[in-house]
Amino acid sequence: MTRTLDSLQEVAFYCDNGKTLRAYPLAAEISLMVSRRYEKDEQDRERPKDYLARLTVRAARTDDVVAIYEQPFTSLEEIADLFGIDELEDVWEVLE
């Protein structure tokens, strides 16, 4: 069934009755932060462990943060490939 719902009351009715609803198109801004994580070895020295990617999703209409998601990756290339970022693309900035 595809039809436009007229109110949040209708949305609630369908959700309460086991239906899954989708709202679209909705605009969101996703920012990606990447940091290196370390772990201590047997001699108590810090060794590189992995890269932690942190995605922050903001609703474009309200600028509210609606989700934060963290995922470890073994390489920066894996992260860049996932988001389609070319090696020389100018999208990165240093925050700290």
N, CA, C and O atoms as a GROMACS GRO file, in nm:
protein
  384
    1MET      N    1   0.084  -0.118   0.000
    1MET     CA    2   0.000   0.000   0.000
    1MET      C    3   0.088   0.124   0.000
    1MET      O    4   0.175   0.138   0.086
    2THR      N    5   0.068   0.213  -0.094
    2THR     CA    6   0.138   0.341  -0.097
    2THR      C    7   0.036   0.451  -0.104
    2THR      O    8  -0.040   0.462  -0.200
    3ARG      N    9   0.034   0.533   0.000
    3ARG     CA   10  -0.056   0.647   0.000
    3ARG      C   11  -0.001   0.752   0.096
    3ARG      O   12   0.075   0.720   0.187
    4THR      N   13  -0.040   0.874   0.074
    4THR     CA   14   0.003   0.984   0.159
    4THR      C   15  -0.082   0.988   0.285
    4THR      O   16  -0.205   0.980   0.280
    5LEU      N   17  -0.015   1.002   0.397
    5LEU     CA   18  -0.086   1.012   0.524
    5LEU      C   19  -0.099   1.160   0.560
    5LEU      O   20  -0.008   1.239   0.534
    6ASP      N   21  -0.212   1.196   0.619
    6ASP     CA   22  -0.243   1.337   0.643
    6ASP      C   23  -0.198   1.390   0.778
    6ASP      O   24  -0.193   1.511   0.798
    7SER      N   25  -0.164   1.301   0.873
    7SER     CA   26  -0.130   1.351   1.005
    7SER      C   27  -0.041   1.251   1.078
    7SER      O   28  -0.031   1.135   1.040
    8LEU      N   29   0.022   1.299   1.184
    8LEU     CA   30   0.099   1.209   1.269
    8LEU      C   31   0.009   1.108   1.338
    8LEU      O   32   0.053   0.999   1.373
    9GLN      N   33  -0.116   1.144   1.358
    9GLN     CA   34  -0.212   1.051   1.419
    9GLN      C   35  -0.230   0.929   1.328
    9GLN      O   36  -0.236   0.816   1.376
   10GLU      N   37  -0.239   0.952   1.198
   10GLU     CA   38  -0.249   0.840   1.103
   10GLU      C   39  -0.121   0.757   1.104
   10GLU      O   40  -0.127   0.634   1.100
   11VAL      N   41  -0.007   0.824   1.108
   11VAL     CA   42   0.121   0.753   1.113
   11VAL      C   43   0.124   0.663   1.236
   11VAL      O   44   0.159   0.545   1.227
   12ALA      N   45   0.086   0.719   1.350
   12ALA     CA   46   0.085   0.641   1.475
   12ALA      C   47  -0.009   0.521   1.464
   12ALA      O   48   0.024   0.412   1.511
   13PHE      N   49  -0.125   0.541   1.403
   13PHE     CA   50  -0.221   0.432   1.388
   13PHE      C   51  -0.159   0.314   1.313
   13PHE      O   52  -0.169   0.200   1.357
   14TYR      N   53  -0.092   0.343   1.199
   14TYR     CA   54  -0.034   0.235   1.120
   14TYR      C   55   0.083   0.170   1.193
   14TYR      O   56   0.098   0.047   1.189
   15CYS      N   57   0.167   0.250   1.260
   15CYS     CA   58   0.278   0.193   1.337
   15CYS      C   59   0.226   0.104   1.449
   15CYS      O   60   0.277  -0.006   1.473
   16ASP      N   61   0.124   0.153   1.518
   16ASP     CA   62   0.066   0.076   1.628
   16ASP      C   63   0.003  -0.054   1.581
   16ASP      O   64  -0.016  -0.147   1.661
   17ASN      N   65  -0.029  -0.062   1.453
   17ASN     CA   66  -0.090  -0.182   1.398
   17ASN      C   67   0.007  -0.265   1.315
   17ASN      O   68  -0.032  -0.339   1.224
   18GLY      N   69   0.136  -0.251   1.348
   18GLY     CA   70   0.237  -0.339   1.290
   18GLY      C   71   0.290  -0.302   1.153
   18GLY      O   72   0.363  -0.381   1.093
   19LYS      N   73   0.254  -0.186   1.101
   19LYS     CA   74   0.302  -0.146   0.969
   19LYS      C   75   0.434  -0.072   0.980
   19LYS      O   76   0.463  -0.010   1.082
   20THR      N   77   0.515  -0.080   0.876
   20THR     CA   78   0.639  -0.005   0.866
   20THR      C   79   0.615   0.111   0.772
   20THR      O   80   0.563   0.092   0.662
   21LEU      N   81   0.652   0.231   0.814
   21LEU     CA   82   0.630   0.350   0.732
   21LEU      C   83   0.763   0.413   0.696
   21LEU      O   84   0.862   0.396   0.767
   22ARG      N   85   0.765   0.486   0.585
   22ARG     CA   86   0.885   0.554   0.538
   22ARG      C   87   0.849   0.699   0.511
   22ARG      O   88   0.745   0.729   0.453
   23ALA      N   89   0.937   0.790   0.554
   23ALA     CA   90   0.922   0.932   0.523
   23ALA      C   91   1.032   0.969   0.425
   23ALA      O   92   1.150   0.944   0.451
   24TYR      N   93   0.994   1.030   0.314
   24TYR     CA   94   1.094   1.073   0.216
   24TYR      C   95   1.036   1.183   0.131
   24TYR      O   96   0.914   1.192   0.124
   25PRO      N   97   1.111   1.265   0.068
   25PRO     CA   98   1.256   1.278   0.085
   25PRO      C   99   1.289   1.363   0.207
   25PRO      O  100   1.227   1.467   0.228
   26LEU      N  101   1.383   1.320   0.284
   26LEU     CA  102   1.432   1.395   0.399
   26LEU      C  103   1.580   1.421   0.377
   26LEU      O  104   1.654   1.331   0.337
   27ALA      N  105   1.624   1.541   0.404
   27ALA     CA  106   1.764   1.575   0.385
   27ALA      C  107   1.838   1.562   0.517
   27ALA      O  108   1.788   1.599   0.623
   28ALA      N  109   1.958   1.508   0.509
   28ALA     CA  110   2.042   1.494   0.627
   28ALA      C  111   2.186   1.526   0.590
   28ALA      O  112   2.228   1.508   0.476
   29GLU      N  113   2.259   1.575   0.688
   29GLU     CA  114   2.402   1.599   0.671
   29GLU      C  115   2.474   1.493   0.752
   29GLU      O  116   2.444   1.472   0.869
   30ILE      N  117   2.569   1.427   0.688
   30ILE     CA  118   2.647   1.325   0.758
   30ILE      C  119   2.792   1.372   0.762
   30ILE      O  120   2.853   1.398   0.659
   31SER      N  121   2.846   1.382   0.882
   31SER     CA  122   2.987   1.415   0.895
   31SER      C  123   3.061   1.290   0.942
   31SER      O  124   3.009   1.209   1.019
   32LEU      N  125   3.182   1.276   0.895
   32LEU     CA  126   3.266   1.161   0.924
   32LEU      C  127   3.390   1.208   0.997
   32LEU      O  128   3.463   1.293   0.946
   33MET      N  129   3.414   1.154   1.115
   33MET     CA  130   3.537   1.181   1.189
   33MET      C  131   3.613   1.050   1.201
   33MET      O  132   3.553   0.946   1.226
   34VAL      N  133   3.744   1.056   1.183
   34VAL     CA  134   3.827   0.937   1.188
   34VAL      C  135   3.941   0.962   1.288
   34VAL      O  136   4.005   1.066   1.286
   35SER      N  137   3.964   0.864   1.374
   35SER     CA  138   4.077   0.872   1.467
   35SER      C  139   4.144   0.736   1.475
   35SER      O  140   4.085   0.633   1.441
   36ARG      N  141   4.268   0.736   1.520
   36ARG     CA  142   4.346   0.613   1.534
   36ARG      C  143   4.330   0.564   1.678
   36ARG      O  144   4.339   0.643   1.772
   37ARG      N  145   4.308   0.436   1.694
   37ARG     CA  146   4.301   0.378   1.828
   37ARG      C  147   4.427   0.295   1.852
   37ARG      O  148   4.483   0.236   1.760
   38TYR      N  149   4.468   0.292   1.977
   38TYR     CA  150   4.590   0.221   2.016
   38TYR      C  151   4.558   0.123   2.128
   38TYR      O  152   4.460   0.140   2.201
   39GLU      N  153   4.642   0.022   2.141
   39GLU     CA  154   4.633  -0.071   2.253
   39GLU      C  155   4.773  -0.097   2.305
   39GLU      O  156   4.871  -0.080   2.232
   40LYS      N  157   4.782  -0.137   2.430
   40LYS     CA  158   4.913  -0.163   2.492
   40LYS      C  159   4.954  -0.308   2.467
   40LYS      O  160   4.872  -0.399   2.476
   41ASP      N  161   5.084  -0.326   2.437
   41ASP     CA  162   5.135  -0.461   2.416
   41ASP      C  163   5.185  -0.519   2.549
   41ASP      O  164   5.164  -0.460   2.655
   42GLU      N  165   5.252  -0.634   2.542
   42GLU     CA  166   5.300  -0.702   2.663
   42GLU      C  167   5.400  -0.618   2.742
   42GLU      O  168   5.410  -0.632   2.864
   43GLN      N  169   5.475  -0.533   2.673
   43GLN     CA  170   5.574  -0.446   2.739
   43GLN      C  171   5.515  -0.309   2.774
   43GLN      O  172   5.589  -0.215   2.803
   44ASP      N  173   5.383  -0.298   2.771
   44ASP     CA  174   5.311  -0.176   2.807
   44ASP      C  175   5.340  -0.060   2.710
   44ASP      O  176   5.331   0.057   2.748
   45ARG      N  177   5.374  -0.093   2.585
   45ARG     CA  178   5.394   0.009   2.482
   45ARG      C  179   5.268   0.020   2.398
   45ARG      O  180   5.201  -0.080   2.372
   46GLU      N  181   5.236   0.140   2.357
   46GLU     CA  182   5.118   0.159   2.272
   46GLU      C  183   5.149   0.120   2.129
   46GLU      O  184   5.251   0.160   2.072
   47ARG      N  185   5.059   0.040   2.071
   47ARG     CA  186   5.069  -0.006   1.933
   47ARG      C  187   4.940   0.030   1.861
   47ARG      O  188   4.832   0.027   1.920
   48PRO      N  189   4.951   0.065   1.732
   48PRO     CA  190   4.828   0.094   1.656
   48PRO      C  191   4.735  -0.027   1.656
   48PRO      O  192   4.777  -0.140   1.635
   49LYS      N  193   4.606   0.001   1.678
   49LYS     CA  194   4.506  -0.105   1.679
   49LYS      C  195   4.421  -0.099   1.553
   49LYS      O  196   4.423  -0.191   1.471
   50ASP      N  197   4.345   0.011   1.536
   50ASP     CA  198   4.258   0.027   1.420
   50ASP      C  199   4.220   0.174   1.407
   50ASP      O  200   4.266   0.258   1.484
   51TYR      N  201   4.135   0.203   1.310
   51TYR     CA  202   4.080   0.337   1.292
   51TYR      C  203   3.934   0.334   1.334
   51TYR      O  204   3.861   0.241   1.303
   52LEU      N  205   3.893   0.437   1.405
   52LEU     CA  206   3.754   0.446   1.448
   52LEU      C  207   3.685   0.555   1.365
   52LEU      O  208   3.723   0.672   1.370
   53ALA      N  209   3.585   0.515   1.291
   53ALA     CA  210   3.504   0.609   1.213
   53ALA      C  211   3.381   0.643   1.294
   53ALA      O  212   3.312   0.555   1.344
   54ARG      N  213   3.355   0.772   1.307
   54ARG     CA  214   3.236   0.818   1.382
   54ARG      C  215   3.151   0.902   1.287
   54ARG      O  216   3.195   1.006   1.238
   55LEU      N  217   3.031   0.855   1.261
   55LEU     CA  218   2.938   0.925   1.174
   55LEU      C  219   2.837   1.000   1.261
   55LEU      O  220   2.780   0.943   1.355
   56THR      N  221   2.816   1.125   1.230
   56THR     CA  222   2.713   1.204   1.297
   56THR      C  223   2.611   1.244   1.193
   56THR      O  224   2.646   1.304   1.092
   57VAL      N  225   2.486   1.211   1.217
   57VAL     CA  226   2.378   1.241   1.124
   57VAL      C  227   2.296   1.356   1.183
   57VAL      O  228   2.247   1.347   1.296
   58ARG      N  229   2.282   1.463   1.105
   58ARG     CA  230   2.203   1.579   1.146
   58ARG      C  231   2.086   1.596   1.051
   58ARG      O  232   2.100   1.584   0.929
   59ALA      N  233   1.969   1.626   1.107
   59ALA     CA  234   1.852   1.657   1.025
   59ALA      C  235   1.873   1.795   0.965
   59ALA      O  236   1.899   1.891   1.038
   60ALA      N  237   1.863   1.807   0.834
   60ALA     CA  238   1.889   1.934   0.766
   60ALA      C  239   1.787   2.041   0.805
   60ALA      O  240   1.823   2.159   0.814
   61ARG      N  241   1.664   2.004   0.826
   61ARG     CA  242   1.560   2.103   0.857
   61ARG      C  243   1.579   2.167   0.993
   61ARG      O  244   1.552   2.287   1.010
   62THR      N  245   1.624   2.090   1.092
   62THR     CA  246   1.631   2.141   1.230
   62THR      C  247   1.773   2.153   1.283
   62THR      O  248   1.794   2.215   1.387
   63ASP      N  249   1.871   2.095   1.215
   63ASP     CA  250   2.011   2.090   1.256
   63ASP      C  251   2.029   2.008   1.385
   63ASP      O  252   2.132   2.021   1.451
   64ASP      N  253   1.932   1.926   1.420
   64ASP     CA  254   1.944   1.840   1.537
   64ASP      C  255   2.023   1.714   1.502
   64ASP      O  256   2.009   1.660   1.392
   65VAL      N  257   2.105   1.668   1.596
   65VAL     CA  258   2.174   1.540   1.580
   65VAL      C  259   2.072   1.430   1.603
   65VAL      O  260   2.008   1.425   1.709
   66VAL      N  261   2.057   1.342   1.505
   66VAL     CA  262   1.958   1.235   1.518
   66VAL      C  263   2.023   1.098   1.537
   66VAL      O  264   1.956   1.002   1.576
   67ALA      N  265   2.153   1.088   1.509
   67ALA     CA  266   2.220   0.960   1.528
   67ALA      C  267   2.371   0.979   1.531
   67ALA      O  268   2.425   1.066   1.462
   68ILE      N  269   2.436   0.899   1.612
   68ILE     CA  270   2.582   0.891   1.613
   68ILE      C  271   2.616   0.743   1.605
   68ILE      O  272   2.566   0.662   1.682
   69TYR      N  273   2.702   0.710   1.511
   69TYR     CA  274   2.736   0.570   1.486
   69TYR      C  275   2.887   0.557   1.482
   69TYR      O  276   2.954   0.633   1.411
   70GLU      N  277   2.943   0.462   1.555
   70GLU     CA  278   3.087   0.438   1.554
   70GLU      C  279   3.116   0.298   1.504
   70GLU      O  280   3.049   0.201   1.541
   71GLN      N  281   3.218   0.287   1.420
   71GLN     CA  282   3.255   0.159   1.361
   71GLN      C  283   3.407   0.153   1.344
   71GLN      O  284   3.464   0.246   1.287
   72PRO      N  285   3.473   0.048   1.392
   72PRO     CA  286   3.617   0.034   1.368
   72PRO      C  287   3.646  -0.019   1.228
   72PRO      O  288   3.570  -0.098   1.172
   73PHE      N  289   3.757   0.027   1.171
   73PHE     CA  290   3.805  -0.018   1.040
   73PHE      C  291   3.953  -0.048   1.050
   73PHE      O  292   4.024   0.014   1.129
   74THR      N  293   4.000  -0.142   0.970
   74THR     CA  294   4.141  -0.178   0.975
   74THR      C  295   4.229  -0.082   0.896
   74THR      O  296   4.349  -0.074   0.920
   75SER      N  297   4.170  -0.007   0.802
   75SER     CA  298   4.252   0.083   0.720
   75SER      C  299   4.172   0.207   0.680
   75SER      O  300   4.049   0.206   0.676
   76LEU      N  301   4.245   0.313   0.651
   76LEU     CA  302   4.182   0.434   0.600
   76LEU      C  303   4.124   0.412   0.461
   76LEU      O  304   4.022   0.471   0.425
   77GLU      N  305   4.190   0.328   0.382
   77GLU     CA  306   4.142   0.298   0.248
   77GLU      C  307   4.002   0.236   0.251
   77GLU      O  308   3.918   0.265   0.166
   78GLU      N  309   3.979   0.151   0.348
   78GLU     CA  310   3.848   0.088   0.363
   78GLU      C  311   3.740   0.193   0.388
   78GLU      O  312   3.630   0.184   0.333
   79ILE      N  313   3.771   0.291   0.472
   79ILE     CA  314   3.676   0.398   0.501
   79ILE      C  315   3.653   0.484   0.376
   79ILE      O  316   3.539   0.515   0.342
   80ALA      N  317   3.761   0.522   0.310
   80ALA     CA  318   3.751   0.606   0.190
   80ALA      C  319   3.670   0.536   0.081
   80ALA      O  320   3.588   0.599   0.015
   81ASP      N  321   3.694   0.407   0.062
   81ASP     CA  322   3.619   0.332  -0.039
   81ASP      C  323   3.470   0.327  -0.007
   81ASP      O  324   3.387   0.340  -0.097
   82LEU      N  325   3.438   0.309   0.120
   82LEU     CA  326   3.299   0.301   0.162
   82LEU      C  327   3.222   0.429   0.128
   82LEU      O  328   3.105   0.424   0.090
   83PHE      N  329   3.290   0.545   0.141
   83PHE     CA  330   3.224   0.673   0.116
   83PHE      C  331   3.257   0.732  -0.020
   83PHE      O  332   3.212   0.842  -0.052
   84GLY      N  333   3.334   0.661  -0.101
   84GLY     CA  334   3.367   0.710  -0.234
   84GLY      C  335   3.459   0.831  -0.232
   84GLY      O  336   3.449   0.918  -0.319
   85ILE      N  337   3.548   0.837  -0.133
   85ILE     CA  338   3.641   0.949  -0.122
   85ILE      C  339   3.770   0.912  -0.194
   85ILE      O  340   3.835   0.814  -0.160
   86ASP      N  341   3.806   0.992  -0.296
   86ASP     CA  342   3.930   0.969  -0.369
   86ASP      C  343   4.050   1.005  -0.282
   86ASP      O  344   4.040   1.088  -0.192
   87GLU      N  345   4.163   0.943  -0.309
   87GLU     CA  346   4.283   0.962  -0.227
   87GLU      C  347   4.324   1.108  -0.216
   87GLU      O  348   4.367   1.152  -0.108
   88LEU      N  349   4.314   1.185  -0.322
   88LEU     CA  350   4.358   1.324  -0.320
   88LEU      C  351   4.244   1.424  -0.304
   88LEU      O  352   4.264   1.544  -0.318
   89GLU      N  353   4.124   1.374  -0.275
   89GLU     CA  354   4.008   1.461  -0.262
   89GLU      C  355   4.021   1.551  -0.139
   89GLU      O  356   4.066   1.507  -0.033
   90ASP      N  357   3.982   1.675  -0.155
   90ASP     CA  358   3.998   1.775  -0.049
   90ASP      C  359   3.873   1.781   0.039
   90ASP      O  360   3.793   1.874   0.028
   91VAL      N  361   3.857   1.681   0.127
   91VAL     CA  362   3.740   1.677   0.216
   91VAL      C  363   3.780   1.671   0.363
   91VAL      O  364   3.694   1.682   0.451
   92TRP      N  365   3.908   1.653   0.392
   92TRP     CA  366   3.953   1.632   0.529
   92TRP      C  367   4.000   1.762   0.592
   92TRP      O  368   4.055   1.849   0.524
   93GLU      N  369   3.979   1.776   0.724
   93GLU     CA  370   4.035   1.886   0.801
   93GLU      C  371   4.076   1.833   0.938
   93GLU      O  372   4.014   1.740   0.989
   94VAL      N  373   4.181   1.893   0.996
   94VAL     CA  374   4.229   1.851   1.126
   94VAL      C  375   4.149   1.922   1.234
   94VAL      O  376   4.140   2.045   1.232
   95LEU      N  377   4.091   1.848   1.328
   95LEU     CA  378   4.008   1.906   1.434
   95LEU      C  379   4.087   1.931   1.562
   95LEU      O  380   4.058   2.026   1.634
   96GLU      N  381   4.185   1.849   1.593
   96GLU     CA  382   4.258   1.862   1.719
   96GLU      C  383   4.401   1.903   1.695
   96GLU      O  384   4.477   1.918   1.791
   0.00000   0.00000   0.00000
